[in-house]
Amino acid sequence: MSLPVSLNVDETFDSFYSAGNDFVVEYLKQFLYSENASSTVICYLHGSRGLGKSHLLYAMCQHANQIDRSAMYLDMSILVEMPVEVVAGLTEYQLLCIDNLHIIAGVREWEVAIFDLINQFIELGGNHRIVLASGSSPISSGFVLPDLVSRLSWGAVFKLASRSEDELLAIISLRLSLRGLDASDESLRFLLSRVGRELGSLMDILDELDKKSLQEQRKVTIPFIKQVLNV
């Protein structure tokens, strides 16, 4: 059975606004080079929705590919509906990034499957690494398998910092500039007031603004944002 994998190629370390999470980003950049010990095989990221956990997992996969390490990204919000056998054989990858791990909390067969997969990576050691992202800490995610909670806590565990409005504006500005666009602070604040603070939704809107701006050869202004948002 093939895995449903979709990697956002725009989400790299360079496009991640790291303020407040500088240490986490630097740790992840060095994670693939860490010494071979069981505790350095695992890294666990957690925090509320929209803080950039998925972005960092995408960035890790792309960083691994750049240094000729094989990598796989998995989204448990999709895989939870599939048989656990779908993750068999994933130790052929040197880096495994598992997103939305909290989705499988209480689904015992999936908890066991992930626990076994982590153990396989630990046993292999060497260049094998596994990075997991969840909505909350290992102990607070609602997992029913005590051994999984224990194993997830073995390595580095990081809680991503929340974003202030000014930091969200800086993130939007950075992502626009990477697309060759720019907008006034007034326009960005208007966008934020209409879309909300959830980064995933904001990035979707930026993609739409980028596409429409290119098609219509227009700058990102408040009237243009209103047109795109249909408000």
VOFIKOL-42843 format. One record per residue: chain; z, y, x of N, C-alpha, C in turn; residue in one letter. Coordinates in steps of 0.05 Angstrom, whole numbers. Each point is the difference from the previous one (the first is absolute). Layout:
BEGIN
+-------+--------+--------+--------+--------+--------+--------+--------+--------+--------+-----+
: chain :   n_pz :   n_py :   n_px :  ca_pz :  ca_py :  ca_px :   c_pz :   c_py :   c_px : res :
+-------+--------+--------+--------+--------+--------+--------+--------+--------+--------+-----+
:     A :      Z :      Y :      X :      Z :      Y :      X :      Z :      Y :      X :   a :
...
+-------+--------+--------+--------+--------+--------+--------+--------+--------+--------+-----+
END
This chain:
BEGIN
+-------+--------+--------+--------+--------+--------+--------+--------+--------+--------+-----+
: chain :   n_pz :   n_py :   n_px :  ca_pz :  ca_py :  ca_px :   c_pz :   c_py :   c_px : res :
+-------+--------+--------+--------+--------+--------+--------+--------+--------+--------+-----+
:     A :      0 :    -24 :     17 :      0 :     24 :    -17 :      0 :     25 :     18 :   m :
:     A :    -19 :     18 :     -6 :     -1 :     24 :     17 :     21 :     20 :     -9 :   s :
:     A :     10 :     16 :     20 :     20 :     20 :     -6 :    -12 :     26 :     -8 :   l :
:     A :     12 :     13 :    -21 :    -10 :     26 :     -8 :     10 :     22 :     19 :   p :
:     A :    -16 :      8 :     19 :      9 :     19 :     20 :    -18 :     25 :     -1 :   v :
:     A :     14 :     22 :     -1 :    -14 :     26 :      1 :     15 :     19 :     18 :   s :
:     A :    -13 :      7 :     23 :     14 :     16 :     20 :    -12 :     28 :     -1 :   l :
:     A :     17 :     20 :     -4 :     -8 :     28 :     -1 :     -4 :     10 :     29 :   n :
:     A :    -25 :      3 :      8 :     -7 :      7 :     28 :      8 :     28 :      7 :   v :
:     A :      6 :     17 :    -20 :      8 :     28 :      6 :     30 :      2 :      7 :   d :
:     A :     15 :    -21 :     -6 :     29 :      1 :      4 :      7 :    -11 :     27 :   e :
:     A :      2 :     18 :     19 :      6 :     -7 :     28 :     25 :     14 :      8 :   t :
:     A :      9 :     -5 :     25 :     23 :     15 :     10 :     -7 :     29 :      3 :   f :
:     A :    -24 :      7 :      7 :     -8 :     28 :      3 :      0 :     15 :    -26 :   d :
:     A :     -5 :    -13 :    -22 :      0 :     13 :    -26 :     27 :     -1 :    -15 :   s :
:     A :     20 :    -12 :     14 :     27 :     -1 :    -13 :     17 :     23 :      9 :   f :
:     A :     10 :     15 :    -19 :     18 :     22 :      6 :     28 :    -11 :      6 :   y :
:     A :      7 :      1 :     25 :     24 :    -16 :      8 :     26 :     15 :     -1 :   s :
:     A :      0 :     26 :     -6 :     25 :     16 :     -1 :     21 :    -14 :    -16 :   a :
:     A :     23 :     -4 :     12 :     22 :    -14 :    -13 :      0 :    -30 :      5 :   g :
:     A :    -23 :    -10 :      8 :     -3 :    -29 :      6 :    -12 :     -4 :     28 :   n :
:     A :      5 :     19 :     18 :    -12 :     -1 :     27 :      9 :    -25 :     15 :   d :
:     A :     25 :     -7 :     -2 :     10 :    -24 :     15 :    -13 :    -25 :    -11 :   f :
:     A :     -3 :     -2 :    -26 :    -12 :    -24 :    -13 :    -29 :     -3 :     10 :   v :
:     A :    -15 :     22 :      0 :    -28 :     -1 :      8 :     -2 :     -8 :     30 :   v :
:     A :     17 :     12 :     17 :     -1 :     -8 :     28 :      7 :    -29 :      4 :   e :
:     A :     20 :     -9 :    -15 :      8 :    -28 :      2 :    -23 :    -18 :     -7 :   y :
:     A :    -14 :      6 :    -23 :    -22 :    -17 :     -9 :    -23 :      0 :     20 :   l :
:     A :     -5 :     23 :     12 :    -22 :      2 :     20 :      6 :    -19 :     24 :   k :
:     A :     25 :     -4 :      6 :      8 :    -17 :     23 :      6 :    -28 :     -8 :   q :
:     A :      1 :     -5 :    -26 :     10 :    -26 :    -11 :    -16 :    -23 :     10 :   f :
:     A :    -27 :      3 :      2 :    -17 :    -22 :      9 :      4 :     -7 :     29 :   l :
:     A :     13 :     18 :     15 :      4 :     -5 :     28 :     29 :     -8 :      7 :   y :
:     A :     17 :     -2 :    -20 :     29 :     -5 :      5 :      4 :    -28 :     13 :   s :
:     A :     23 :     -3 :     12 :      6 :    -25 :     14 :      2 :    -23 :    -20 :   e :
:     A :     -6 :    -23 :     10 :      0 :    -24 :    -17 :     29 :    -10 :     -6 :   n :
:     A :     11 :      8 :    -22 :     26 :     -9 :    -10 :     -2 :     -2 :    -30 :   a :
:     A :     15 :    -18 :    -12 :     -2 :     -4 :    -29 :      4 :     26 :    -15 :   s :
:     A :     18 :     17 :      9 :      6 :     25 :    -14 :    -22 :     20 :      1 :   s :
:     A :    -18 :     -3 :     21 :    -22 :     20 :      3 :    -26 :    -10 :    -13 :   t :
:     A :      1 :    -22 :    -14 :    -23 :    -10 :    -14 :     -3 :     13 :    -28 :   v :
:     A :     23 :      8 :    -11 :      1 :     11 :    -27 :      7 :     29 :     -1 :   i :
:     A :    -13 :     15 :    -18 :      7 :     27 :     -6 :     -2 :      4 :    -30 :   c :
:     A :     20 :     13 :    -11 :      2 :      4 :    -29 :      2 :     29 :     -7 :   y :
:     A :    -18 :     10 :    -17 :      0 :     28 :     -9 :      7 :      1 :    -29 :   l :
:     A :     16 :     20 :     -8 :      6 :      2 :    -28 :      4 :     30 :     -8 :   h :
:     A :     -2 :      4 :    -25 :      3 :     28 :    -11 :    -14 :      1 :    -27 :   g :
:     A :      4 :     22 :    -14 :    -12 :      3 :    -26 :    -30 :      2 :      1 :   s :
:     A :    -13 :     -2 :    -22 :    -29 :      1 :     -2 :    -10 :     27 :      9 :   r :
:     A :    -23 :      0 :     15 :    -13 :     24 :      8 :     10 :     12 :     26 :   g :
:     A :     14 :    -15 :     16 :     10 :     11 :     26 :    -18 :     -7 :     23 :   l :
:     A :    -20 :    -17 :     -5 :    -19 :     -7 :     22 :      3 :    -28 :     12 :   g :
:     A :     14 :    -18 :    -14 :      4 :    -27 :     10 :    -27 :    -14 :      4 :   k :
:     A :    -17 :      1 :    -21 :    -26 :    -13 :      1 :    -17 :     12 :     22 :   s :
:     A :      1 :     27 :      3 :    -15 :     14 :     20 :      8 :    -12 :     28 :   h :
:     A :     25 :     -3 :      5 :      9 :    -10 :     26 :     -9 :    -29 :      5 :   l :
:     A :     -1 :    -16 :    -21 :     -9 :    -28 :      3 :    -30 :      0 :      6 :   l :
:     A :    -16 :     17 :    -14 :    -28 :      3 :      7 :     -4 :      8 :     29 :   y :
:     A :     16 :     20 :      8 :     -2 :     11 :     27 :      7 :    -22 :     21 :   a :
:     A :     19 :    -17 :     -6 :      7 :    -22 :     18 :    -23 :    -19 :      3 :   m :
:     A :    -13 :     -7 :    -22 :    -23 :    -18 :      1 :    -22 :     11 :     17 :   c :
:     A :     -6 :     26 :     -4 :    -22 :     12 :     15 :      7 :      3 :     29 :   q :
:     A :     26 :      6 :      6 :      9 :      2 :     27 :     -3 :    -27 :     14 :   h :
:     A :      7 :    -21 :    -14 :     -2 :    -28 :     11 :    -30 :     -6 :      6 :   a :
:     A :    -17 :      7 :    -18 :    -29 :     -5 :      5 :    -10 :     15 :     24 :   n :
:     A :     10 :     24 :      4 :     -9 :     16 :     23 :      8 :    -12 :     27 :   q :
:     A :     21 :    -16 :      0 :      9 :    -13 :     25 :     -7 :    -30 :      0 :   i :
:     A :    -19 :     -7 :    -17 :    -11 :    -27 :     -2 :     21 :    -21 :     -8 :   d :
:     A :     17 :      9 :    -19 :     18 :    -19 :    -13 :     -9 :     -5 :    -29 :   r :
:     A :      0 :    -24 :     -9 :     -8 :     -6 :    -27 :     22 :      8 :    -19 :   s :
:     A :     -8 :     11 :    -23 :     20 :     11 :    -19 :     -9 :     -6 :    -29 :   a :
:     A :     20 :     -3 :    -17 :     -5 :     -4 :    -29 :     20 :     16 :    -16 :   m :
:     A :    -10 :     14 :    -21 :     16 :     15 :    -18 :      1 :    -15 :    -27 :   y :
:     A :     24 :     -3 :    -11 :      4 :    -13 :    -26 :     16 :     18 :    -19 :   l :
:     A :     -8 :      0 :    -25 :     14 :     16 :    -20 :     12 :    -20 :    -20 :   d :
:     A :     27 :     -2 :      0 :     13 :    -19 :    -17 :     -3 :      6 :    -30 :   m :
:     A :     -6 :     25 :     -6 :     -4 :      7 :    -29 :    -25 :    -14 :    -11 :   s :
:     A :    -18 :     -8 :     18 :    -24 :    -16 :     -7 :      5 :    -30 :      3 :   i :
:     A :     12 :     -7 :     23 :      4 :    -28 :      6 :     20 :    -14 :    -17 :   l :
:     A :     19 :     14 :    -12 :     21 :    -12 :    -15 :    -11 :    -17 :    -23 :   v :
:     A :    -24 :      7 :    -10 :    -12 :    -15 :    -22 :    -16 :    -24 :     10 :   e :
:     A :     -1 :     -4 :     26 :    -16 :    -21 :     12 :     18 :    -23 :     10 :   m :
:     A :    -11 :    -24 :      4 :     17 :    -22 :     11 :      9 :      7 :     28 :   p :
:     A :     24 :     -9 :      7 :     10 :      6 :     27 :    -16 :    -12 :     22 :   v :
:     A :    -17 :    -20 :     -6 :    -16 :    -12 :     20 :    -20 :     20 :     13 :   e :
:     A :     -4 :     22 :    -14 :    -19 :     20 :     10 :      8 :     11 :     27 :   v :
:     A :     25 :     -1 :      7 :      9 :     10 :     26 :      2 :    -21 :     22 :   v :
:     A :     -8 :    -24 :     -7 :      0 :    -21 :     20 :    -20 :      6 :     23 :   a :
:     A :      8 :     -5 :     24 :    -18 :      4 :     22 :     -2 :     28 :     11 :   g :
:     A :     17 :     19 :    -10 :     -2 :     27 :      9 :     11 :      5 :     28 :   l :
:     A :     11 :    -21 :     12 :     10 :      3 :     28 :    -23 :      2 :     19 :   t :
:     A :    -25 :     -3 :     -9 :    -23 :      5 :     18 :     -2 :     29 :      7 :   e :
:     A :     12 :     17 :    -16 :      0 :     29 :      5 :     24 :      7 :     18 :   y :
:     A :     -4 :     19 :     18 :     21 :      8 :     18 :     18 :     21 :    -13 :   q :
:     A :    -11 :     15 :    -19 :     16 :     19 :    -15 :     -4 :     -4 :    -30 :   l :
:     A :     22 :     -3 :    -14 :     -1 :     -2 :    -29 :     16 :     22 :    -13 :   l :
:     A :    -13 :     16 :    -17 :     14 :     22 :    -14 :      1 :     -7 :    -29 :   c :
:     A :     25 :     -1 :    -11 :      4 :     -8 :    -28 :     12 :     24 :    -15 :   i :
:     A :    -15 :      9 :    -20 :      8 :     24 :    -15 :     12 :     -8 :    -27 :   d :
:     A :     16 :     18 :    -11 :     13 :     -4 :    -27 :     15 :    -26 :     -2 :   n :
:     A :     16 :     -6 :     20 :     15 :    -25 :      0 :     19 :     -2 :    -23 :   l :
:     A :     10 :     22 :    -10 :     20 :      0 :    -22 :    -12 :    -13 :    -25 :   h :
:     A :    -26 :     -1 :     -2 :    -13 :    -11 :    -24 :      7 :    -29 :     -4 :   i :
:     A :      5 :    -15 :     22 :      6 :    -29 :     -2 :     30 :     -6 :     -4 :   i :
:     A :     16 :     21 :     -1 :     29 :     -5 :     -4 :      5 :    -16 :    -25 :   a :
:     A :     14 :    -22 :      2 :      6 :    -17 :    -23 :    -21 :    -21 :     -4 :   g :
:     A :    -23 :      1 :     13 :    -21 :    -21 :     -2 :      5 :    -19 :     23 :   v :
:     A :     16 :    -20 :     -5 :     10 :    -17 :     21 :    -21 :    -13 :     18 :   r :
:     A :    -22 :    -10 :    -13 :    -20 :    -13 :     17 :    -13 :     19 :     20 :   e :
:     A :     -3 :     25 :     -8 :    -11 :     20 :     18 :     20 :      8 :     21 :   w :
:     A :     25 :      2 :     -7 :     21 :      6 :     19 :      1 :    -21 :     22 :   e :
:     A :     -2 :    -25 :     -8 :      1 :    -23 :     19 :    -25 :      2 :     17 :   v :
:     A :    -23 :      5 :    -11 :    -25 :      2 :     15 :      1 :     21 :     21 :   a :
:     A :     10 :     24 :     -7 :      2 :     22 :     20 :     21 :     -7 :     21 :   i :
:     A :     22 :    -12 :     -8 :     21 :     -8 :     19 :    -12 :    -20 :     21 :   f :
:     A :    -16 :    -19 :    -10 :    -12 :    -20 :     18 :    -20 :     14 :     18 :   d :
:     A :    -15 :     19 :    -11 :    -21 :     14 :     16 :     13 :     16 :     23 :   l :
:     A :     22 :     13 :     -6 :     15 :     15 :     20 :     10 :    -19 :     22 :   i :
:     A :     10 :    -22 :     -8 :     10 :    -20 :     20 :    -22 :    -10 :     18 :   n :
:     A :    -24 :     -4 :    -12 :    -23 :     -9 :     16 :     -7 :     21 :     21 :   q :
:     A :      1 :     25 :     -7 :     -6 :     22 :     19 :     21 :      1 :     22 :   f :
:     A :     25 :     -4 :     -8 :     22 :      0 :     20 :     -4 :    -23 :     20 :   i :
:     A :     -6 :    -23 :    -11 :     -4 :    -24 :     18 :    -23 :      4 :     19 :   e :
:     A :    -21 :     12 :    -10 :    -24 :      4 :     17 :      6 :     21 :     22 :   l :
:     A :     15 :     21 :     -7 :      7 :     21 :     19 :    -25 :     12 :     13 :   g :
:     A :      1 :      4 :     26 :    -23 :     11 :     14 :     -8 :     27 :    -11 :   g :
:     A :    -26 :      2 :     -8 :    -11 :     25 :    -11 :      2 :      1 :    -30 :   n :
:     A :     13 :    -19 :    -12 :      2 :      0 :    -30 :     21 :     20 :     -9 :   h :
:     A :     -8 :     16 :    -20 :     18 :     20 :    -12 :     -4 :      0 :    -30 :   r :
:     A :     21 :      6 :    -15 :     -2 :      2 :    -29 :     15 :     26 :     -9 :   i :
:     A :    -13 :     17 :    -15 :     11 :     24 :    -11 :      0 :     -1 :    -30 :   v :
:     A :     23 :      5 :    -12 :      2 :     -2 :    -29 :      9 :     27 :    -12 :   l :
:     A :     -9 :      6 :    -24 :      8 :     25 :    -13 :      9 :     -6 :    -28 :   a :
:     A :     22 :     13 :     -8 :     12 :     -5 :    -26 :     11 :     26 :    -12 :   s :
:     A :      6 :      0 :    -25 :     11 :     23 :    -13 :     29 :      6 :      7 :   g :
:     A :     14 :    -20 :     10 :     28 :      5 :      8 :      7 :    -19 :     23 :   s :
:     A :     25 :      2 :      9 :      8 :    -16 :     23 :      1 :    -30 :     -7 :   s :
:     A :      1 :    -17 :     21 :      1 :    -29 :     -6 :     22 :     -8 :    -19 :   p :
:     A :     23 :     12 :      4 :     23 :     -8 :    -16 :     -1 :     12 :    -29 :   i :
:     A :    -16 :     20 :     -4 :     -1 :     14 :    -26 :    -25 :     -6 :    -16 :   s :
:     A :    -18 :    -17 :     11 :    -26 :     -4 :    -13 :      1 :    -21 :    -22 :   s :
:     A :     23 :    -15 :     -3 :      3 :    -19 :    -21 :    -11 :    -28 :      7 :   g :
:     A :     -3 :     -6 :     25 :     -9 :    -27 :      8 :     22 :    -20 :     -6 :   f :
:     A :     -8 :    -23 :    -10 :     20 :    -21 :     -8 :      4 :    -20 :     22 :   v :
:     A :    -16 :      0 :     21 :      2 :    -19 :     22 :     16 :     14 :     22 :   l :
:     A :     26 :     -8 :      4 :     16 :     12 :     20 :    -12 :     -1 :     28 :   p :
:     A :    -13 :    -22 :      6 :    -12 :     -3 :     27 :    -22 :     21 :      5 :   d :
:     A :    -14 :      7 :    -22 :    -21 :     20 :      3 :     12 :     27 :      6 :   l :
:     A :     21 :      7 :    -14 :     14 :     25 :      5 :     10 :      2 :     28 :   v :
:     A :     11 :    -22 :     10 :     10 :     -2 :     27 :    -22 :      4 :     20 :   s :
:     A :    -23 :    -14 :     -4 :    -22 :      1 :     19 :    -13 :     27 :      1 :   r :
:     A :     -2 :     13 :    -23 :    -12 :     27 :     -1 :     17 :     20 :     15 :   l :
:     A :     25 :     -6 :      3 :     18 :     19 :     13 :      2 :     -5 :     30 :   s :
:     A :    -14 :    -20 :     10 :      2 :     -7 :     28 :    -12 :     21 :     18 :   w :
:     A :    -23 :     10 :     -7 :    -13 :     20 :     17 :      7 :     28 :     -6 :   g :
:     A :    -17 :     18 :      7 :      4 :     29 :     -6 :     -4 :      5 :    -29 :   a :
:     A :     19 :     15 :    -12 :     -2 :      7 :    -28 :      1 :     31 :     -2 :   v :
:     A :    -21 :     12 :    -12 :     -2 :     29 :     -2 :     -3 :      9 :    -28 :   f :
:     A :     15 :     20 :     -8 :     -4 :     14 :    -26 :    -16 :     25 :      5 :   k :
:     A :    -23 :      3 :    -13 :    -16 :     23 :      4 :     13 :     25 :    -13 :   l :
:     A :     -3 :     22 :     14 :     12 :     25 :    -10 :    -16 :     11 :    -24 :   a :
:     A :     15 :     12 :    -19 :    -14 :     12 :    -23 :    -14 :     26 :      9 :   s :
:     A :    -18 :     10 :    -17 :    -16 :     23 :      7 :      7 :     24 :    -17 :   r :
:     A :      4 :     22 :     14 :      4 :     26 :    -14 :    -27 :     10 :    -10 :   s :
:     A :      1 :     20 :    -17 :    -25 :     12 :    -10 :    -17 :     11 :     23 :   e :
:     A :     13 :     13 :     19 :    -15 :     11 :     23 :    -13 :    -22 :     16 :   d :
:     A :     14 :    -22 :      3 :    -12 :    -23 :     15 :    -23 :    -12 :    -15 :   e :
:     A :      2 :     -2 :    -27 :    -22 :    -10 :    -16 :    -25 :     18 :      3 :   l :
:     A :      5 :     26 :      0 :    -22 :     19 :      4 :    -12 :     -3 :     28 :   l :
:     A :     16 :     -6 :     20 :    -10 :     -4 :     27 :    -17 :    -26 :      1 :   a :
:     A :      9 :    -20 :    -15 :    -15 :    -25 :     -1 :    -27 :      4 :    -13 :   i :
:     A :      0 :     14 :    -23 :    -26 :      6 :    -14 :    -18 :     16 :     18 :   i :
:     A :     11 :     20 :     14 :    -16 :     17 :     17 :    -12 :    -17 :     23 :   s :
:     A :     16 :    -18 :     12 :    -10 :    -17 :     22 :    -22 :    -17 :    -10 :   l :
:     A :      3 :    -13 :    -23 :    -20 :    -19 :    -10 :    -26 :     15 :     -7 :   r :
:     A :      2 :     24 :    -10 :    -24 :     16 :     -6 :    -14 :      8 :     26 :   l :
:     A :     15 :      8 :     20 :    -12 :      8 :     25 :    -14 :    -23 :     13 :   s :
:     A :     10 :    -24 :     -2 :    -13 :    -24 :     11 :    -27 :     -5 :    -14 :   l :
:     A :     -2 :     10 :    -25 :    -26 :     -2 :    -14 :    -18 :     24 :      4 :   r :
:     A :      9 :     18 :     17 :    -16 :     24 :      5 :      2 :     21 :    -22 :   g :
:     A :     23 :     -2 :    -15 :      4 :     20 :    -22 :     25 :     16 :      6 :   l :
:     A :      2 :     23 :    -12 :     25 :     14 :      1 :      5 :     15 :    -26 :   d :
:     A :     25 :      6 :     -5 :      8 :     14 :    -25 :     24 :     18 :      5 :   a :
:     A :      2 :     20 :    -16 :     23 :     18 :      3 :     26 :    -13 :     -9 :   s :
:     A :     22 :     10 :     10 :     26 :    -10 :    -10 :      3 :      2 :    -30 :   d :
:     A :    -11 :     22 :    -11 :      1 :      4 :    -29 :    -15 :    -22 :    -14 :   e :
:     A :    -23 :     -8 :     10 :    -16 :    -22 :    -12 :     15 :    -26 :      2 :   s :
:     A :     12 :     -5 :     23 :     14 :    -25 :      4 :     25 :     -2 :    -18 :   l :
:     A :     14 :     22 :     -3 :     24 :      0 :    -17 :     -9 :     -4 :    -30 :   r :
:     A :    -22 :     11 :     -7 :    -11 :     -5 :    -27 :     -6 :    -29 :     -4 :   f :
:     A :    -13 :    -12 :     20 :     -6 :    -29 :     -2 :     25 :    -17 :     -3 :   l :
:     A :     20 :      7 :     17 :     25 :    -15 :     -1 :     14 :      3 :    -27 :   l :
:     A :     -2 :     23 :    -12 :     13 :      5 :    -26 :    -14 :    -16 :    -22 :   s :
:     A :    -26 :     -6 :      3 :    -15 :    -14 :    -21 :      0 :    -30 :      4 :   r :
:     A :      2 :     -9 :     25 :     -3 :    -29 :      5 :     27 :    -14 :      3 :   v :
:     A :     20 :     15 :     10 :     26 :    -12 :      5 :      4 :     -7 :     30 :   g :
:     A :     22 :    -13 :      7 :      7 :     -3 :     28 :     -6 :    -28 :     11 :   r :
:     A :    -12 :    -17 :    -17 :     -5 :    -28 :      9 :    -25 :      0 :     18 :   e :
:     A :      3 :     -9 :     25 :    -21 :      2 :     20 :    -25 :    -15 :     -7 :   l :
:     A :      4 :    -24 :    -12 :    -24 :    -16 :     -8 :    -18 :     15 :    -19 :   g :
:     A :     12 :     13 :    -20 :    -16 :     16 :    -19 :    -13 :     24 :     13 :   s :
:     A :     15 :     13 :     18 :    -10 :     23 :     14 :    -25 :     -8 :     17 :   l :
:     A :      2 :    -23 :     14 :    -22 :     -8 :     17 :    -25 :     -7 :    -17 :   m :
:     A :      4 :    -12 :    -24 :    -22 :     -5 :    -17 :    -14 :     26 :     -9 :   d :
:     A :     16 :     20 :     -6 :    -11 :     26 :     -7 :    -15 :     13 :     23 :   i :
:     A :     11 :     -3 :     24 :    -13 :     12 :     23 :    -27 :    -14 :      5 :   l :
:     A :     -2 :    -26 :     -5 :    -25 :    -14 :      3 :    -21 :     11 :    -20 :   d :
:     A :     10 :      6 :    -25 :    -18 :     11 :    -20 :     -8 :     28 :      7 :   e :
:     A :     18 :     16 :     10 :     -6 :     28 :      8 :    -20 :     -1 :     23 :   l :
:     A :      4 :    -18 :     19 :    -19 :     -2 :     22 :    -28 :     -7 :     -9 :   d :
:     A :     -2 :    -19 :    -18 :    -26 :     -9 :    -10 :    -14 :     23 :    -16 :   k :
:     A :     15 :     12 :    -18 :    -12 :     21 :    -17 :     -7 :     25 :     17 :   k :
:     A :     17 :      6 :     20 :     -5 :     23 :     17 :    -26 :     -3 :     15 :   s :
:     A :     -4 :    -25 :     10 :    -25 :     -6 :     14 :    -24 :      2 :    -18 :   l :
:     A :      3 :    -11 :    -24 :    -22 :      0 :    -19 :     -8 :     28 :     -9 :   q :
:     A :     20 :     16 :     -4 :     -5 :     27 :    -12 :      1 :     22 :     21 :   e :
:     A :      6 :     -8 :     25 :      1 :     20 :     22 :     19 :     23 :     -7 :   q :
:     A :     24 :     -8 :     -9 :     20 :     20 :     -8 :     25 :     -3 :     17 :   r :
:     A :     15 :     23 :      3 :     25 :     -1 :     13 :     22 :     -9 :    -19 :   k :
:     A :     22 :    -10 :     12 :     23 :     -9 :    -17 :     17 :     24 :     -8 :   v :
:     A :     -6 :     10 :    -23 :     14 :     23 :    -11 :     14 :     -8 :    -26 :   t :
:     A :     16 :     17 :    -11 :     13 :     -6 :    -25 :    -20 :     -5 :    -23 :   i :
:     A :    -20 :     16 :     -4 :    -20 :     -5 :    -20 :    -14 :    -28 :      4 :   p :
:     A :     -6 :     -6 :     25 :    -12 :    -26 :      6 :     18 :    -23 :     -6 :   f :
:     A :     26 :      3 :      7 :     20 :    -21 :     -6 :      2 :     -4 :    -30 :   i :
:     A :      1 :     23 :    -15 :      1 :     -2 :    -29 :    -23 :    -15 :    -11 :   k :
:     A :    -23 :      5 :     11 :    -25 :    -14 :     -9 :      2 :    -30 :      5 :   q :
:     A :      8 :     -7 :     24 :      2 :    -29 :      7 :     21 :    -14 :    -16 :   v :
:     A :     23 :     14 :     -5 :     22 :    -12 :    -15 :     -4 :      2 :    -30 :   l :
:     A :    -21 :     16 :     -8 :     -5 :      4 :    -28 :     23 :     13 :    -15 :   n :
:     A :     12 :     21 :     12 :     22 :     14 :    -12 :     -7 :     29 :     -5 :   v :
+-------+--------+--------+--------+--------+--------+--------+--------+--------+--------+-----+
END
